Amino acid sequence: MHMPEIEKLDQEIGDGDHIFNVQRGIKACY
């Protein structure tokens, strides 16, 4: 279910923010 772009963002963003950003990205996709 993980997209390469999200994984790349995961690595670029810190552990604190990446969860929130991934959730935002998922909501944006759907």
Secondary structure, DSSP 8 states (H G I E B T S, - for coil): ---HHHHHHHHHS-HHHHHHHHHHHHHHH-
